[in-house]
Amino acid sequence: MGGLQGEAVVGARVTALVFQAGPLYCAFPLDEVVETMRPLQTRPLAGTPPYVRGLAILRGMPSPVVDVTHLLTGEPGEISRYVAVRAGRGVVACATGPVLGVQEVEVEPAEGPTAALSGVVSKALIAAVGRMETEPLVLLRGIRTVPDEVWEAAGSTGAAA
């Protein structure tokens, strides 16, 4: 079970945490997932992109909260779970729809099929694509779309706590 960060994926089977983000089936490679939880109290932050819901306290530390549906589709999502994932500067709480569990998913390189998603989903977020029965599934790379200002706010909040 290796990470997909920067690797080419060709007809691979990946152990992943599968969840819904609005109308999309999505997954994170299991080695990027820290834990799942019920949504936590989240404090909004002014001046952040619309997909950043704010900050929540995860295991005693302020962490950015990203609405995955909003990030991928441009529309706010109905949130039922938080999935904590490792990101560039720390742990990010990904606000998602229902978590469907850990599954082996078969995926293909993202180059061809994601052409239909261009303009909606940043190609930098997509590690690979697969399917969930008859529906497409998007395997995401670690969430690295949290602006520096949000990480700085999380750091200063942690220092003040």
Backbone as numpy.savetxt, mean C-alpha at the origin, in Angstrom:
# Nx Ny Nz CAx CAy CAz Cx Cy Cz
10.71 -17.04 -0.66 9.86 -15.86 -0.66 10.75 -14.63 -0.66
11.12 -14.11 -1.80 11.97 -12.93 -1.88 11.14 -11.71 -2.17
11.69 -10.55 -1.84 11.02 -9.30 -2.15 11.08 -9.01 -3.64
10.20 -8.19 -4.10 10.15 -7.87 -5.52 10.69 -6.49 -5.81
11.26 -5.84 -4.83 11.70 -4.47 -5.01 12.83 -4.44 -6.03
12.54 -3.91 -7.21 13.54 -3.74 -8.23 13.82 -5.00 -9.04
13.22 -6.15 -8.69 13.48 -7.37 -9.43 12.51 -7.49 -10.60
12.96 -8.15 -11.66 12.06 -8.46 -12.76 11.23 -9.66 -12.35
9.95 -9.64 -12.64 9.06 -10.73 -12.28 8.58 -11.37 -13.56
8.82 -12.67 -13.71 8.38 -13.38 -14.91 7.67 -14.64 -14.47
6.35 -14.65 -14.57 5.57 -15.82 -14.23 5.89 -16.37 -12.84
6.02 -15.52 -11.86 6.41 -15.93 -10.51 5.20 -16.18 -9.62
5.40 -17.04 -8.64 4.41 -17.22 -7.57 4.96 -16.48 -6.36
4.12 -15.64 -5.79 4.53 -14.79 -4.68 3.56 -15.00 -3.52
4.11 -15.15 -2.32 3.28 -15.19 -1.13 2.97 -13.74 -0.76
1.68 -13.42 -0.72 1.29 -12.02 -0.56 0.06 -11.89 0.32
-0.08 -10.71 0.93 -1.30 -10.37 1.65 -2.22 -9.70 0.64
-3.38 -10.30 0.41 -4.33 -9.82 -0.60 -5.42 -9.02 0.09
-5.78 -7.89 -0.52 -6.83 -7.03 0.04 -7.54 -6.31 -1.09
-8.66 -5.68 -0.75 -9.38 -4.86 -1.71 -9.07 -3.40 -1.44
-8.98 -2.65 -2.52 -8.84 -1.19 -2.47 -9.89 -0.66 -3.43
-11.06 -0.37 -2.90 -12.17 0.03 -3.77 -12.49 -1.10 -4.72
-12.51 -0.80 -6.03 -12.86 -1.83 -7.01 -11.69 -2.77 -7.36
-10.51 -2.52 -6.81 -9.31 -3.27 -7.18 -8.95 -4.34 -6.16
-8.45 -5.46 -6.66 -7.79 -6.44 -5.80 -6.31 -6.09 -5.83
-5.72 -6.01 -4.65 -4.31 -5.64 -4.53 -3.63 -6.61 -3.58
-2.30 -6.56 -3.59 -1.53 -7.39 -2.67 -0.19 -6.73 -2.40
0.34 -7.01 -1.21 1.72 -6.67 -0.86 2.47 -7.97 -0.67
3.72 -8.05 -1.16 4.52 -9.23 -0.83 4.56 -9.37 0.69
4.41 -10.58 1.17 4.30 -10.80 2.61 5.52 -10.30 3.37
6.69 -10.31 2.75 7.88 -9.86 3.47 7.91 -8.35 3.69
6.98 -7.59 3.10 6.89 -6.15 3.35 5.86 -5.82 4.42
5.00 -6.79 4.76 3.90 -6.55 5.70 4.38 -6.73 7.13
4.06 -5.75 7.97 4.39 -5.82 9.39 3.23 -6.44 10.15
2.02 -5.91 9.94 0.82 -6.42 10.61 -0.42 -5.80 9.99
-1.59 -6.38 10.32 -2.87 -5.79 9.94 -3.62 -5.47 11.22
-4.51 -4.49 11.14 -5.24 -4.07 12.33 -6.52 -3.34 11.93
-7.39 -3.16 12.91 -8.55 -2.30 12.68 -8.06 -0.87 12.47
-8.82 -0.04 11.77 -8.40 1.36 11.60 -8.20 2.04 12.96
-7.14 2.80 13.03 -6.80 3.54 14.25 -7.22 4.99 14.12
-7.28 5.67 15.25 -7.55 7.10 15.20 -6.45 7.77 14.39
-6.85 8.56 13.41 -5.91 9.20 12.50 -6.13 10.70 12.55
-5.04 11.42 12.72 -5.09 12.88 12.77 -4.70 13.43 11.41
-5.54 14.27 10.81 -5.21 14.84 9.49 -4.01 15.78 9.57
-3.33 15.90 8.44 -2.21 16.83 8.31 -2.51 17.78 7.16
-2.46 19.07 7.41 -2.69 20.06 6.35 -1.53 20.03 5.36
-1.85 20.31 4.12 -0.81 20.46 3.10 -0.26 19.16 2.55
-0.93 18.05 2.79 -0.47 16.77 2.26 -1.31 16.37 1.05
-0.79 15.45 0.22 -1.60 14.98 -0.91 -2.90 14.36 -0.41
-3.94 14.35 -1.24 -5.24 13.85 -0.80 -5.23 12.39 -0.36
-4.32 11.58 -0.86 -4.27 10.16 -0.48 -3.62 9.94 0.88
-2.99 10.97 1.47 -2.42 10.86 2.82 -3.52 11.28 3.79
-4.02 10.31 4.56 -5.10 10.58 5.50 -4.61 11.32 6.74
-3.33 11.20 7.06 -2.77 11.87 8.23 -1.80 10.96 8.95
-1.77 11.08 10.29 -0.86 10.29 11.13 -1.66 9.47 12.13
-1.19 8.26 12.39 -1.75 7.40 13.44 -0.57 6.88 14.27
-0.85 6.48 15.49 0.18 5.92 16.35 0.19 4.40 16.18
1.31 3.89 15.64 1.50 2.44 15.46 2.61 2.00 16.39
2.29 1.12 17.31 3.30 0.60 18.24 4.09 1.73 18.91
3.37 2.80 19.28 3.99 3.90 20.00 4.66 4.96 19.15
4.68 4.78 17.84 5.35 5.73 16.94 4.35 6.34 15.96
4.43 7.65 15.70 3.58 8.24 14.67 3.96 7.70 13.30
2.95 7.31 12.54 3.18 6.76 11.20 2.20 7.39 10.23
2.65 7.66 9.00 1.74 8.17 7.98 0.68 7.12 7.63
-0.51 7.59 7.29 -1.59 6.71 6.85 -1.93 7.08 5.41
-1.85 6.09 4.53 -2.12 6.28 3.10 -3.40 5.53 2.74
-4.34 6.23 2.12 -5.56 5.61 1.60 -5.20 4.97 0.26
-5.07 3.66 0.24 -4.61 2.96 -0.96 -5.59 3.13 -2.12
-6.89 3.09 -1.84 -7.87 3.28 -2.91 -7.70 4.66 -3.54
-7.56 5.69 -2.71 -7.39 7.06 -3.21 -6.10 7.17 -4.01
-5.04 6.55 -3.51 -3.75 6.58 -4.21 -3.85 5.94 -5.59
-4.55 4.81 -5.69 -4.60 4.07 -6.95 -5.68 4.54 -7.91
-6.81 5.03 -7.39 -7.92 5.37 -8.27 -8.24 6.85 -8.32
-7.72 7.62 -7.36 -8.05 9.04 -7.30 -9.31 9.32 -6.51
-10.00 8.27 -6.04 -11.22 8.42 -5.25 -11.00 7.90 -3.84
-11.49 8.60 -2.80 -11.34 8.09 -1.44 -11.98 6.72 -1.28
-11.34 5.89 -0.48 -11.85 4.53 -0.30 -12.62 4.36 1.00
-13.43 3.30 1.03 -14.09 2.90 2.27 -13.09 2.04 3.03
-12.75 2.44 4.23 -11.66 1.83 4.99 -12.21 0.82 5.98
-11.67 -0.41 5.92 -12.06 -1.40 6.93 -10.85 -1.97 7.68
-9.65 -1.82 7.11 -8.44 -2.33 7.76 -7.27 -1.38 7.51
-6.29 -1.45 8.41 -4.99 -0.82 8.18 -3.99 -1.97 8.03
-3.15 -1.86 7.01 -2.07 -2.81 6.80 -0.77 -2.04 6.96
0.00 -2.37 7.98 1.28 -1.69 8.21 2.33 -2.36 7.33
3.02 -1.55 6.50 4.06 -2.07 5.61 5.34 -1.27 5.80
6.46 -1.95 5.54 7.75 -1.27 5.58 7.85 -0.35 4.37
8.29 0.86 4.61 8.45 1.83 3.53 9.84 2.43 3.64
10.14 3.35 2.75 11.47 3.93 2.69 12.01 4.45 4.01
11.23 5.20 4.76 11.75 5.84 5.98 11.12 5.29 7.25
10.33 4.26 7.17 9.68 3.71 8.34 8.49 2.86 7.96
7.55 2.74 8.87 6.34 1.96 8.63 5.22 2.89 8.24
4.47 2.50 7.21 3.30 3.25 6.74 2.07 2.40 7.00
1.01 3.02 7.51 -0.27 2.34 7.65 -1.04 2.55 6.35
-1.33 1.48 5.66 -2.10 1.54 4.42 -3.56 1.28 4.76
-4.41 2.28 4.55 -5.83 2.15 4.81 -6.45 1.44 3.60
-7.06 0.28 3.86 -7.58 -0.55 2.77 -9.02 -0.95 3.05
-9.58 -1.62 2.06 -10.85 -2.30 2.25 -10.58 -3.62 2.95
-11.44 -4.61 2.75 -11.27 -5.89 3.44 -9.96 -6.58 3.08
-9.34 -7.19 4.09 -8.15 -8.02 3.87 -8.65 -9.44 3.62
-8.21 -10.03 2.52 -8.68 -11.35 2.11 -7.76 -12.48 2.53
-6.62 -12.13 3.12 -5.73 -13.16 3.67 -4.44 -13.31 2.90
-3.61 -14.22 3.39 -2.34 -14.54 2.76 -2.58 -15.61 1.71
-2.09 -15.36 0.50 -2.30 -16.30 -0.60 -1.07 -16.35 -1.48
-0.90 -17.46 -2.16 0.10 -17.56 -3.22 -0.57 -16.99 -4.46
0.04 -15.97 -5.07 -0.53 -15.39 -6.28 0.49 -15.54 -7.41
-0.02 -15.84 -8.57 0.83 -15.94 -9.74 0.78 -14.60 -10.45
1.96 -14.04 -10.72 2.03 -12.70 -11.29 2.94 -12.69 -12.51
2.75 -11.67 -13.32 3.53 -11.44 -14.53 4.12 -10.04 -14.47
5.13 -9.76 -15.29 5.70 -8.40 -15.30 4.62 -7.35 -15.53
4.85 -6.18 -14.97 3.85 -5.12 -15.02 3.85 -4.33 -16.32
4.83 -4.51 -17.19 4.96 -3.63 -18.36 3.73 -3.62 -19.25
3.26 -4.75 -19.72 2.16 -4.79 -20.67 0.81 -4.45 -20.07
0.31 -5.28 -19.13 -1.05 -5.08 -18.63 -1.29 -3.75 -17.95
-0.29 -3.15 -17.34 -0.54 -1.90 -16.64 -0.63 -0.71 -17.56
-0.40 -0.91 -18.85 -0.57 0.20 -19.78 -2.00 0.75 -19.67
-2.96 -0.14 -19.40 -4.35 0.29 -19.25 -4.54 1.13 -18.00
-3.63 1.00 -17.04 -3.76 1.73 -15.78 -2.99 3.04 -15.79
-2.19 3.30 -16.82 -1.36 4.49 -16.81 -2.24 5.73 -16.69
-1.78 6.66 -15.91 -2.56 7.86 -15.65 -3.43 7.69 -14.41
-3.77 6.45 -14.06 -4.56 6.19 -12.87 -3.65 5.70 -11.76
-2.77 4.77 -12.10 -1.88 4.16 -11.12 -0.45 4.43 -11.54
0.34 4.94 -10.63 1.75 5.16 -10.93 2.44 3.83 -11.14
3.15 3.71 -12.26 3.87 2.48 -12.55 4.95 2.19 -11.51
5.40 3.21 -10.79 6.40 3.00 -9.75 5.84 2.19 -8.59
4.52 2.15 -8.44 3.89 1.40 -7.35 3.66 -0.06 -7.68
3.65 -0.40 -8.95 3.24 -1.74 -9.37 4.46 -2.62 -9.60
4.54 -3.71 -8.83 5.62 -4.67 -9.01 5.25 -5.66 -10.10
3.99 -6.07 -10.14 3.53 -7.08 -11.09 2.02 -7.09 -11.10
1.46 -7.84 -12.03 0.01 -8.01 -12.09 -0.30 -9.50 -12.14
-1.47 -9.82 -11.65 -1.94 -11.20 -11.66 -3.44 -11.19 -11.73
-4.04 -12.24 -11.18 -5.50 -12.24 -11.16 -6.01 -12.92 -9.91
-7.20 -12.52 -9.54 -7.92 -13.08 -8.40 -9.19 -13.66 -9.00
-9.17 -14.96 -9.26 -10.22 -15.63 -10.02 -10.34 -14.96 -11.38
-11.41 -14.22 -11.65 -11.57 -13.59 -12.96 -11.26 -12.10 -12.95
-10.79 -11.59 -11.81 -10.50 -10.16 -11.68 -8.99 -9.91 -11.68
-8.55 -8.77 -12.23 -7.12 -8.44 -12.16 -6.69 -8.17 -10.72
-5.43 -8.47 -10.44 -4.84 -8.22 -9.13 -3.56 -7.44 -9.35
-3.34 -6.39 -8.56 -2.16 -5.55 -8.67 -1.25 -5.84 -7.48
-0.04 -6.34 -7.74 0.94 -6.55 -6.69 1.71 -5.24 -6.54
1.61 -4.65 -5.36 2.22 -3.34 -5.11 3.63 -3.48 -4.55
4.46 -2.52 -4.90 5.76 -2.37 -4.25 5.51 -1.64 -2.94
6.49 -1.62 -2.08 6.34 -0.87 -0.84 5.90 0.55 -1.12
5.06 1.06 -0.26 4.54 2.41 -0.43 5.67 3.40 -0.17
6.10 4.06 -1.22 7.18 5.05 -1.11 6.71 6.42 -1.60
5.41 6.62 -1.56 4.84 7.85 -2.08 4.50 8.84 -0.98
5.01 8.60 0.22 4.76 9.53 1.32 5.76 10.67 1.19
5.28 11.90 1.04 6.18 13.05 0.89 7.07 13.24 2.12
8.25 13.80 1.90 9.19 14.06 2.99 8.57 14.88 4.11
7.71 15.85 3.75 7.10 16.71 4.76 6.27 15.89 5.75
5.62 14.82 5.25 4.81 13.99 6.13 5.71 13.20 7.08
6.82 12.65 6.55 7.77 11.93 7.41 8.34 12.89 8.47
8.64 14.12 8.05 9.18 15.09 9.00 8.15 15.43 10.08
6.88 15.56 9.69 5.83 15.82 10.67 5.70 14.63 11.62
5.78 13.42 11.08 5.70 12.23 11.94 6.85 12.21 12.92
8.05 12.57 12.46 9.22 12.60 13.33 9.09 13.64 14.42
8.61 14.82 14.07 8.49 15.89 15.08 7.35 15.57 16.05
6.31 14.88 15.60 5.23 14.49 16.49 5.74 13.47 17.49
6.58 12.52 17.00 7.14 11.51 17.88 8.05 12.11 18.93
8.80 13.13 18.56 9.72 13.78 19.49 8.94 14.56 20.55
7.76 15.07 20.15 6.97 15.87 21.08 6.15 14.99 22.02
5.93 13.72 21.64 5.07 12.84 22.44 5.76 12.38 23.71
